[in-house]
Amino acid sequence: MAKAARMSVWLGDPEAKAPRTRRNEQPSGLDRDRITEATVKLLDAEGLAKFSMRRLASALGVTAMSVYWYVDTKDDLLELALDRVFGELVVPDPAAVDAGDWRVQVRELAFTYRDLIVRHPWISPQMGNYLNIGPHSLRFSRAVQRVVAATGLSMARQRGAIASVFQFVYGYGTIEGHFRQRCAEAGLSQDEYFREAMAVFRVPEEMAEDFRQAEYMAAAVEGGQSVEEMRDADFQVALDLLVAGIEALVAQEAAAR
């Protein structure tokens, strides 16, 4: 018989946990919130590859079995940690959406989402592993849907608008976060890492014309512009193009009515 697919810790009562020991043997000083908070700190500090229940238990000063009293599996705990960091996102309340400019609000949500992915580079692969239906994740999704609905686009096009902006932000933030992590592991700043890489990189002669942008970036960094400044500028341009595309669809639908 095939093994049943794992769904989500949020399907059912996320607080429910069948005890593995007698009630009077419950580990003292622990609860699910403290365990989840420690998980986030450990993932931020050491990354997903080094994370284990044993390592977490050591950080908490308990045994691994003490942690399992509160969560059934490592997947459950990672899903709880993922939703915990989504709680850091600042979203507009419904009244602000109704009274505000959707263009400004789309940009604000995009920037806060990018910042989250960059601050916690371990979350981007996790978003593909889990259903993302925890309360904080749903709160962000609801805010995005309300803001995009305020454009006046049809429902079908609202889905595409959301995908165009937030899938872009996901990819951009993932690459940015991983680059920052690689620099930190090498003990270099982003600018130092870029300079060292460009100093040894040689473009194949037949591709020289195609890599003029790399030369421009190297010259900009040497001229005092930071990698982070260039990345911010590129993000802003890309986001402007996406917002302009949504505006064009809004105008197209209005003209067709």
BAFI-3210 file (N, C-alpha, C; in Angstrom, 3 decimals, decimal comma, padded with zeros to 6 digits):
// residues 257
n [1|2|3|4|5|6|7|8|9|10|11|12|13|14|15|16|17|18|19|20|21|22|23|24|25|26|27|28|29|30|31|32|33|34|35|36|37|38|39|40|41|42|43|44|45|46|47|48|49|50|51|52|53|54|55|56|57|58|59|60|61|62|63|64|65|66|67|68|69|70|71|72|73|74|75|76|77|78|79|80|81|82|83|84|85|86|87|88|89|90|91|92|93|94|95|96|97|98|99|100|101|102|103|104|105|106|107|108|109|110|111|112|113|114|115|116|117|118|119|120|121|122|123|124|125|126|127|128|129|130|131|132|133|134|135|136|137|138|139|140|141|142|143|144|145|146|147|148|149|150|151|152|153|154|155|156|157|158|159|160|161|162|163|164|165|166|167|168|169|170|171|172|173|174|175|176|177|178|179|180|181|182|183|184|185|186|187|188|189|190|191|192|193|194|195|196|197|198|199|200|201|202|203|204|205|206|207|208|209|210|211|212|213|214|215|216|217|218|219|220|221|222|223|224|225|226|227|228|229|230|231|232|233|234|235|236|237|238|239|240|241|242|243|244|245|246|247|248|249|250|251|252|253|254|255|256|257]
n.u [000,845|000,536|002,272|000,589|000,253|001,888|000,149|-000,542|000,479|-001,365|-003,831|-006,510|-006,353|-003,849|-002,761|-003,191|-001,739|-000,769|000,246|003,438|004,337|003,533|001,341|002,468|005,078|005,719|007,950|009,481|009,262|009,089|007,277|005,150|005,415|007,865|009,621|009,230|010,125|012,831|013,587|013,373|015,410|017,649|017,636|017,995|020,556|022,186|021,229|019,215|020,302|021,929|020,194|018,632|016,580|017,884|019,950|018,431|017,255|019,524|020,188|018,062|018,521|017,475|016,296|016,011|013,659|012,051|011,346|009,804|007,552|005,931|005,705|004,989|006,641|009,672|009,029|006,552|007,400|009,090|007,213|005,650|007,584|008,009|005,541|005,662|007,652|006,359|004,659|006,037|005,580|004,355|001,168|-001,426|-004,465|-007,939|-009,454|-007,511|-006,730|-009,018|-009,081|-006,704|-004,044|-003,745|-001,419|000,704|000,381|000,759|003,463|004,515|003,841|005,294|007,944|008,137|007,779|009,967|012,055|011,588|012,163|014,847|015,940|015,496|016,789|016,336|013,634|012,614|012,915|011,291|008,747|007,963|007,685|005,589|002,065|001,476|-000,608|-000,927|-001,911|-000,589|000,520|-001,808|-002,924|-001,205|-001,602|-004,305|-004,219|-002,721|-004,491|-006,681|-005,597|-004,878|-007,380|-008,470|-007,608|-009,507|-009,432|-010,594|-011,473|-009,994|-007,782|-006,756|-005,548|-003,399|-002,042|-001,234|000,469|002,439|003,715|004,372|005,544|007,756|008,998|009,528|011,442|013,483|014,134|014,948|017,322|018,851|018,967|020,357|022,778|023,730|024,034|026,032|028,164|028,487|029,254|031,691|033,059|033,142|032,208|029,376|030,242|033,004|033,064|031,959|033,887|036,137|035,243|034,789|037,352|038,641|037,004|036,486|035,195|034,060|035,451|033,727|031,370|031,552|030,213|027,717|028,063|028,439|027,031|027,940|030,491|029,829|028,616|030,800|032,452|030,817|030,752|033,438|033,479|032,206|029,505|027,418|026,910|024,501|023,067|022,804|021,290|018,938|018,079|017,612|015,556|013,533|013,066|012,164|009,854|008,375|007,856|006,171|003,977|003,165|002,346|000,105|-001,497|-001,936|-003,499|-005,738|-006,689|-007,242|-009,320|-011,243|-011,776|-012,995|-015,455]
n.v [-001,186|002,205|004,884|007,299|010,647|013,401|016,132|018,844|020,546|022,308|021,382|020,293|020,432|022,529|022,763|020,425|017,540|014,371|012,969|011,521|010,593|010,117|012,513|013,785|013,695|015,614|017,785|020,356|023,940|024,140|024,913|024,928|027,369|028,411|026,459|026,718|029,339|029,040|027,330|028,954|030,840|029,185|028,210|030,617|031,234|029,027|027,775|025,684|023,210|022,325|021,939|020,043|017,896|017,018|018,896|021,166|020,459|020,428|023,153|024,114|022,951|020,478|017,064|015,327|013,834|015,269|017,459|016,204|015,722|017,830|018,271|016,285|015,617|016,522|017,908|019,032|020,893|022,571|023,653|025,100|026,948|028,301|029,615|031,215|033,167|034,462|035,985|038,310|040,035|043,147|044,256|046,017|047,146|046,286|048,698|050,573|049,621|050,068|052,849|053,615|053,825|051,388|050,880|051,893|050,255|047,657|047,833|048,254|045,830|044,080|044,880|044,348|041,614|040,731|041,562|039,852|037,289|037,609|038,109|035,695|033,261|030,513|030,071|030,128|027,632|026,127|027,154|025,985|023,404|023,112|023,689|026,258|027,407|028,428|030,679|033,226|033,236|033,081|035,498|037,323|036,520|037,133|039,926|040,573|039,677|041,369|043,890|043,606|043,043|045,541|046,851|046,536|044,649|041,726|038,571|036,369|037,623|038,886|036,803|036,235|038,673|038,728|036,498|037,376|039,503|038,539|036,034|036,816|038,418|036,459|034,834|036,743|037,595|035,155|034,505|036,728|036,455|034,023|034,714|036,625|034,953|033,219|034,999|035,703|033,245|033,003|034,941|037,528|040,820|041,757|043,355|042,885|040,155|040,155|041,677|039,989|037,730|038,765|039,466|037,155|036,009|035,188|036,130|034,068|034,491|034,461|035,228|037,789|040,196|039,738|039,934|042,510|043,834|042,754|043,821|046,491|046,455|045,728|047,970|049,906|049,117|049,424|052,142|053,041|052,469|050,281|046,692|046,075|048,467|048,514|046,237|046,948|049,042|047,698|046,002|047,852|048,917|046,623|046,074|048,390|047,986|045,752|046,767|048,705|047,031|045,827|048,083|048,577|046,367|046,863|049,220|048,158|046,340|048,124|049,632|047,750|047,358]
n.w [000,000|-000,873|000,698|002,621|001,532|003,068|004,427|005,935|008,890|009,709|009,036|010,666|014,246|015,099|017,583|018,808|020,187|020,592|023,593|024,225|026,524|030,003|031,531|033,776|033,130|031,367|029,713|031,563|031,332|028,606|025,603|022,695|021,332|022,275|021,332|018,566|018,150|018,853|016,839|014,533|015,102|015,077|012,455|011,072|011,912|011,227|008,952|006,754|005,972|008,050|010,091|012,644|014,672|016,896|017,104|017,617|020,073|021,663|021,641|023,074|025,473|026,206|025,824|022,665|022,566|024,265|022,727|020,794|022,220|021,782|019,042|016,190|014,005|012,222|009,891|010,595|012,493|010,984|009,281|011,081|011,885|009,488|009,144|011,367|010,752|008,687|010,100|010,563|008,505|007,425|006,797|004,997|006,566|005,885|005,621|004,959|002,487|000,954|000,963|-000,119|-002,655|-005,026|-006,439|-004,918|-002,692|-003,707|-004,331|-001,741|-000,450|-002,044|-001,514|001,253|001,268|-000,231|001,505|003,661|002,609|002,039|004,571|005,822|004,426|004,331|004,046|001,440|-000,091|001,563|001,211|-001,105|-000,323|001,466|002,218|002,978|004,601|007,091|009,788|009,657|007,112|005,575|006,258|004,999|002,314|002,007|002,234|-000,059|-002,049|-001,621|-002,216|-004,926|-005,971|-005,730|-007,951|-009,882|-011,852|-013,656|-012,098|-013,105|-014,268|-012,061|-010,664|-012,371|-012,214|-009,539|-009,548|-011,367|-010,029|-007,394|-007,703|-009,132|-007,124|-005,238|-006,613|-007,079|-004,477|-003,395|-004,819|-004,115|-001,295|-001,053|-002,214|-000,399|001,799|000,871|000,651|003,352|004,427|003,211|004,498|003,515|002,359|000,302|-001,827|-001,802|-002,383|-004,955|-006,353|-006,122|-007,482|-010,075|-010,725|-011,463|-013,296|-016,674|-019,679|-022,299|-025,556|-027,779|-026,637|-025,810|-026,524|-025,453|-022,757|-021,875|-019,912|-017,513|-017,423|-017,164|-014,632|-013,033|-013,394|-012,249|-009,551|-008,918|-009,177|-006,951|-006,494|-004,719|-004,663|-003,483|-003,816|-006,614|-006,954|-005,614|-007,271|-009,680|-008,872|-008,355|-010,925|-012,287|-010,805|-011,316|-014,036|-013,911|-012,466|-014,277|-016,318|-015,152|-014,896|-017,625|-018,317|-016,739|-017,973|-020,493|-019,949|-019,018|-021,306|-022,854|-021,742]
ca.u [000,000|001,325|002,272|-000,265|001,005|001,773|-000,591|-000,119|000,263|-002,493|-005,085|-006,823|-006,016|-002,389|-002,340|-003,387|-000,538|-000,931|001,451|004,212|004,649|002,467|001,196|003,385|006,444|005,861|009,163|009,204|009,861|008,936|005,967|005,327|005,890|009,300|010,317|009,169|011,011|014,209|013,804|013,626|016,738|018,668|017,631|018,606|021,986|022,957|020,679|018,372|021,080|022,505|019,159|018,145|015,859|018,897|020,622|017,465|017,136|020,736|020,065|017,057|018,974|016,603|016,512|015,207|012,335|011,270|010,793|008,756|006,334|005,124|005,501|005,110|007,714|010,494|008,256|005,574|008,097|009,531|006,024|005,321|008,601|007,739|004,437|006,097|008,333|005,371|004,064|006,819|005,156|003,425|000,170|-002,438|-005,779|-008,922|-009,845|-006,420|-006,783|-010,143|-008,827|-005,384|-003,706|-003,296|-000,057|001,581|000,237|001,426|004,905|004,848|003,776|006,407|009,185|008,169|007,932|011,373|012,870|011,401|012,886|016,283|016,318|015,405|016,962|015,883|012,192|012,168|012,628|010,210|007,468|007,610|007,463|004,401|000,870|001,442|-001,971|-000,931|-002,643|000,170|000,612|-003,117|-003,100|-000,490|-002,289|-005,557|-003,867|-002,353|-005,703|-007,498|-004,955|-004,981|-008,798|-008,748|-007,278|-010,687|-009,265|-011,433|-010,889|-008,977|-006,581|-006,187|-004,637|-002,175|-001,325|-000,585|001,581|003,520|004,456|004,908|006,490|008,989|009,639|010,036|012,684|014,491|014,552|015,662|018,692|019,521|019,233|021,390|024,050|024,158|024,467|027,308|029,174|028,716|030,009|033,065|033,656|033,340|031,040|028,877|031,105|034,284|032,842|031,757|035,170|037,015|034,725|034,997|038,790|039,103|036,061|036,848|034,100|034,502|035,562|032,554|030,229|031,955|029,164|026,562|028,388|028,797|026,386|028,836|031,567|029,226|028,449|032,129|032,897|029,983|031,221|034,728|033,219|031,627|028,140|027,478|026,098|023,161|022,417|022,439|020,200|017,725|017,650|017,059|014,274|012,570|012,718|011,352|008,545|007,680|007,377|005,045|002,834|002,717|001,626|-001,220|-002,239|-002,342|-004,620|-006,896|-007,185|-007,780|-010,626|-012,168|-012,140|-013,820|-016,767]
ca.v [000,000|003,437|005,715|008,487|011,888|014,335|017,318|020,060|020,609|023,201|020,684|019,762|021,351|022,600|022,690|019,062|016,716|013,202|012,848|010,284|010,186|010,456|013,963|014,326|013,656|016,674|018,574|021,657|025,100|024,103|024,923|024,926|028,680|028,523|025,556|027,305|030,502|028,549|026,764|030,076|031,395|028,225|028,213|031,879|031,237|027,920|027,316|024,493|021,984|021,884|021,831|018,726|017,917|016,853|020,189|022,052|020,061|020,887|024,604|024,343|022,336|019,355|015,912|015,342|013,288|016,339|018,259|015,409|015,765|018,953|018,173|014,892|015,411|017,671|018,671|019,851|022,000|023,503|024,353|026,072|027,999|029,077|030,531|032,180|034,308|035,214|036,938|039,555|040,875|044,240|044,315|047,047|046,644|046,461|050,105|051,253|049,183|050,767|054,290|053,886|053,622|050,001|050,856|052,065|049,109|046,522|048,025|048,051|044,394|043,444|045,166|043,657|040,187|040,551|041,684|038,644|036,177|037,882|037,957|034,277|032,558|029,126|029,899|030,012|026,243|025,596|027,578|025,006|022,096|023,083|024,297|027,680|027,747|028,871|031,943|034,392|033,143|033,427|036,941|037,992|036,208|037,893|041,316|040,648|039,525|042,583|044,990|043,369|043,203|046,979|047,344|046,425|043,571|040,540|037,587|035,571|038,427|039,138|035,689|036,437|039,837|038,287|035,612|038,117|040,301|037,866|035,000|037,558|038,798|035,207|034,463|037,780|037,538|033,900|034,641|037,728|035,882|032,994|035,389|037,188|033,837|032,750|035,993|035,586|032,014|033,241|035,982|038,704|041,641|041,497|044,042|042,161|038,884|040,468|042,077|038,821|036,862|039,408|039,537|035,894|035,577|035,554|035,861|033,459|035,520|034,472|035,758|039,076|041,194|039,426|040,137|043,904|044,237|042,373|044,826|047,716|046,267|045,775|049,366|050,638|048,786|050,091|053,570|053,389|051,980|048,968|045,621|046,202|049,605|048,088|045,265|047,706|049,791|046,723|045,543|048,928|048,981|045,450|046,238|049,425|047,368|044,882|047,630|049,301|045,988|045,699|049,285|048,395|045,415|047,571|050,099|047,301|045,832|049,263|050,010|046,689|047,302]
ca.w [000,000|-000,953|001,891|002,488|001,403|004,169|004,015|006,626|010,334|009,938|008,763|011,986|015,325|015,191|018,986|019,308|020,156|021,452|024,420|024,132|027,894|030,946|031,693|034,778|032,617|030,370|029,974|032,163|030,696|027,156|024,967|021,241|020,894|022,555|020,415|017,230|018,157|018,837|015,504|013,626|015,415|014,650|010,993|010,646|012,243|010,666|007,686|006,732|005,794|009,320|011,113|013,043|015,942|017,944|017,258|018,262|021,472|022,340|021,809|024,113|026,712|026,536|024,955|021,437|022,874|024,883|021,629|020,145|023,028|021,315|017,589|015,756|013,036|011,835|008,905|011,315|013,143|009,949|008,798|012,120|011,826|008,283|009,389|012,376|010,141|007,916|011,025|010,553|007,390|007,707|005,727|005,231|006,971|004,803|005,456|004,255|001,096|000,302|000,871|-000,662|-004,059|-005,139|-006,959|-003,757|-001,805|-004,354|-004,142|-000,325|-000,181|-002,744|-000,797|002,543|000,963|-000,607|002,712|004,468|001,987|002,166|005,989|006,197|003,144|004,411|003,858|000,047|-000,463|002,391|000,647|-002,129|000,295|002,309|001,654|003,368|005,004|008,479|009,962|009,207|005,663|005,030|006,465|003,914|001,054|001,982|001,963|-001,469|-002,857|-001,487|-002,933|-006,368|-006,308|-005,790|-009,289|-010,731|-012,829|-013,520|-011,191|-013,798|-014,441|-010,736|-010,362|-013,143|-011,687|-008,299|-009,908|-012,019|-009,049|-006,207|-008,121|-009,416|-005,859|-004,652|-007,286|-006,875|-003,081|-003,165|-005,335|-003,283|000,018|-001,153|-002,466|000,885|002,634|000,337|001,035|004,797|004,660|002,740|005,320|002,674|002,066|-001,050|-002,786|-001,848|-003,077|-006,364|-006,931|-006,236|-008,540|-011,375|-010,996|-012,059|-014,330|-018,036|-020,617|-023,558|-026,590|-028,659|-025,902|-025,248|-026,727|-024,599|-021,347|-021,613|-018,662|-016,420|-017,390|-016,627|-013,189|-012,402|-013,400|-011,288|-008,200|-008,754|-009,092|-005,659|-006,303|-004,099|-005,233|-002,909|-004,476|-007,959|-006,835|-005,268|-008,455|-010,625|-008,333|-008,534|-012,343|-012,609|-010,175|-012,080|-015,268|-013,578|-012,124|-015,534|-017,035|-014,531|-015,309|-019,018|-018,323|-016,179|-019,034|-021,560|-019,532|-018,926|-022,667|-023,443|-021,100]
c.u [000,887|001,189|001,436|000,601|000,799|001,075|-000,063|-000,394|-000,968|-003,838|-005,457|-006,456|-004,506|-001,873|-002,471|-002,101|-000,733|000,334|002,129|004,561|003,463|002,489|002,210|004,846|006,679|007,093|008,816|009,902|009,746|007,483|006,212|005,853|007,392|010,111|010,349|010,099|012,470|014,554|014,133|015,025|017,847|018,765|018,265|020,125|022,776|022,436|019,946|019,181|021,618|021,453|018,780|017,417|016,842|019,629|019,706|017,352|018,347|020,671|019,082|017,474|018,088|016,982|015,630|013,800|011,453|010,623|009,637|007,486|005,367|004,858|005,744|006,340|008,510|009,753|007,231|006,236|008,573|008,353|005,563|006,300|008,376|006,612|004,801|006,762|007,384|004,641|004,818|006,347|004,145|002,460|-000,848|-003,746|-006,788|-009,319|-008,781|-006,399|-007,862|-009,835|-007,540|-005,264|-003,123|-001,857|000,962|001,551|000,858|002,932|005,317|004,838|004,936|007,720|009,252|008,349|009,378|012,265|012,781|012,229|014,394|016,756|016,364|015,569|016,505|014,405|011,795|011,990|011,474|008,840|007,017|007,295|006,134|003,250|000,741|000,020|-002,058|-001,570|-001,893|000,328|-000,702|-003,402|-002,411|-001,196|-003,578|-005,276|-003,506|-003,596|-006,581|-006,904|-005,099|-006,440|-009,165|-008,365|-008,512|-010,555|-010,276|-010,705|-009,774|-007,674|-005,962|-005,197|-003,315|-001,355|-000,573|000,637|002,746|004,359|005,132|005,740|007,824|009,728|010,250|011,380|013,806|015,035|015,331|017,105|019,485|019,900|020,343|022,758|024,597|024,718|025,829|028,435|029,526|029,559|031,464|033,784|033,936|032,062|030,566|029,779|032,451|034,144|032,730|033,089|036,091|036,568|035,017|036,482|039,299|038,188|036,507|035,718|034,667|034,438|034,323|031,311|030,469|030,861|027,993|026,814|028,857|028,201|027,267|029,982|031,050|029,073|029,777|032,639|032,113|030,441|032,564|034,544|032,514|030,195|028,205|026,614|024,656|022,392|021,974|021,257|018,885|017,175|017,015|015,694|013,193|012,119|011,801|009,945|007,729|007,095|006,155|003,795|002,277|001,933|000,230|-002,093|-002,757|-003,519|-005,893|-007,530|-007,827|-009,163|-011,659|-012,664|-013,092|-015,228|-017,812]
c.v [001,245|004,237|006,963|009,741|012,763|015,585|018,563|019,944|021,448|022,556|019,881|020,811|021,410|022,542|021,284|018,262|015,564|013,011|011,501|009,762|010,504|011,955|014,515|014,244|014,723|017,525|019,959|022,756|025,134|024,319|025,061|026,269|028,830|027,646|026,140|028,503|030,073|027,951|027,866|030,643|030,478|028,178|029,482|031,843|030,211|027,398|025,993|023,197|021,440|021,644|020,377|018,861|017,773|018,172|021,188|021,735|020,523|022,389|024,949|023,771|021,195|018,174|016,027|014,821|014,326|017,216|017,514|015,308|016,809|018,942|016,728|014,660|016,690|018,530|019,568|021,089|023,031|024,296|025,407|027,248|028,898|030,074|031,578|033,385|035,106|036,223|038,249|040,527|041,921|044,342|045,404|046,439|046,946|047,911|050,880|050,880|049,956|052,234|054,620|053,663|052,217|049,905|050,958|050,814|047,836|046,629|047,761|046,566|043,660|043,656|044,409|042,151|039,877|040,581|040,423|037,493|036,366|037,682|036,497|033,418|031,103|028,969|029,673|028,560|025,651|025,996|026,653|023,638|021,980|023,866|025,789|028,139|028,072|030,243|033,168|034,401|033,535|034,922|037,729|037,754|037,009|039,363|041,509|040,591|040,769|043,740|044,802|043,459|044,668|047,593|047,371|045,365|042,470|039,506|036,779|036,343|038,830|038,033|035,861|037,613|039,480|037,431|036,412|038,878|039,429|036,629|035,634|037,886|037,569|034,826|035,457|037,706|036,278|034,000|035,622|037,154|034,850|033,619|035,992|036,091|033,315|033,709|035,867|034,351|032,155|034,291|037,260|039,521|041,301|042,144|043,329|040,863|039,127|040,824|040,871|037,903|037,450|039,479|038,279|035,399|036,082|035,155|035,185|034,482|035,617|035,026|037,171|040,133|040,993|039,740|041,563|044,383|043,899|043,373|046,138|047,617|046,357|047,208|050,193|050,383|049,455|051,598|054,000|052,950|050,558|047,962|045,746|047,352|049,239|047,122|045,971|048,447|048,853|046,230|046,590|049,023|047,811|045,575|047,303|048,847|046,485|045,699|048,281|048,295|045,778|046,892|049,134|047,427|046,057|048,472|049,296|046,784|046,953|049,657|048,994|046,630|048,108]
c.w [000,000|000,327|001,654|002,440|002,628|003,657|004,722|008,110|010,656|009,603|010,010|013,012|015,478|016,615|019,550|019,159|021,116|022,277|024,245|025,516|028,777|031,191|032,689|034,340|031,549|030,695|030,510|031,378|029,188|026,770|023,474|020,743|021,109|021,607|019,008|017,127|018,093|017,478|014,508|013,860|014,906|013,125|010,444|010,827|011,441|009,335|007,797|006,694|007,116|010,394|011,372|014,372|017,104|018,201|017,959|019,751|022,275|022,607|022,919|025,475|027,176|025,657|023,718|021,702|023,557|023,817|020,970|020,992|022,457|019,813|017,163|014,891|012,824|010,824|009,579|011,915|012,118|009,387|009,802|012,087|010,614|008,518|010,428|011,717|009,243|008,806|011,099|009,475|007,845|006,528|006,032|005,706|005,861|004,563|004,684|002,787|000,346|000,055|000,132|-002,159|-004,202|-005,635|-005,825|-002,889|-002,393|-004,140|-002,689|000,029|-000,848|-002,000|000,536|002,354|000,583|000,634|003,568|003,911|002,127|003,609|006,407|004,937|003,159|004,075|002,399|-000,400|000,334|001,840|-000,479|-001,566|001,019|001,679|001,977|003,694|006,497|008,590|009,458|007,684|005,007|005,177|005,357|002,578|000,919|001,655|000,487|-002,349|-002,790|-002,285|-004,442|-006,817|-006,467|-007,133|-010,188|-011,805|-012,594|-012,660|-011,861|-013,956|-013,109|-010,368|-011,098|-012,644|-010,408|-008,617|-010,489|-011,005|-008,003|-006,532|-008,513|-008,123|-005,189|-005,280|-007,030|-005,455|-002,759|-003,617|-004,479|-001,923|-000,009|-001,429|-001,171|001,791|002,180|000,718|002,515|005,104|004,221|003,569|004,558|002,607|000,651|-002,103|-002,927|-002,621|-004,581|-007,025|-007,124|-007,361|-009,920|-011,734|-011,687|-013,175|-015,694|-018,979|-021,867|-024,699|-027,458|-027,972|-025,381|-025,370|-025,772|-023,130|-021,057|-020,286|-017,466|-016,295|-016,797|-015,104|-012,466|-012,317|-012,383|-009,865|-007,932|-008,587|-007,825|-005,442|-005,752|-004,854|-004,740|-003,553|-005,885|-007,922|-006,511|-006,486|-009,479|-010,171|-008,575|-009,987|-012,716|-012,033|-010,894|-013,369|-015,007|-013,235|-013,385|-016,368|-016,476|-014,919|-016,743|-019,121|-017,786|-017,246|-020,154|-021,202|-019,472|-020,313|-023,310|-022,848|-021,889]
res [m|a|k|a|a|r|m|s|v|w|l|g|d|p|e|a|k|a|p|r|t|r|r|n|e|q|p|s|g|l|d|r|d|r|i|t|e|a|t|v|k|l|l|d|a|e|g|l|a|k|f|s|m|r|r|l|a|s|a|l|g|v|t|a|m|s|v|y|w|y|v|d|t|k|d|d|l|l|e|l|a|l|d|r|v|f|g|e|l|v|v|p|d|p|a|a|v|d|a|g|d|w|r|v|q|v|r|e|l|a|f|t|y|r|d|l|i|v|r|h|p|w|i|s|p|q|m|g|n|y|l|n|i|g|p|h|s|l|r|f|s|r|a|v|q|r|v|v|a|a|t|g|l|s|m|a|r|q|r|g|a|i|a|s|v|f|q|f|v|y|g|y|g|t|i|e|g|h|f|r|q|r|c|a|e|a|g|l|s|q|d|e|y|f|r|e|a|m|a|v|f|r|v|p|e|e|m|a|e|d|f|r|q|a|e|y|m|a|a|a|v|e|g|g|q|s|v|e|e|m|r|d|a|d|f|q|v|a|l|d|l|l|v|a|g|i|e|a|l|v|a|q|e|a|a|a|r]
***
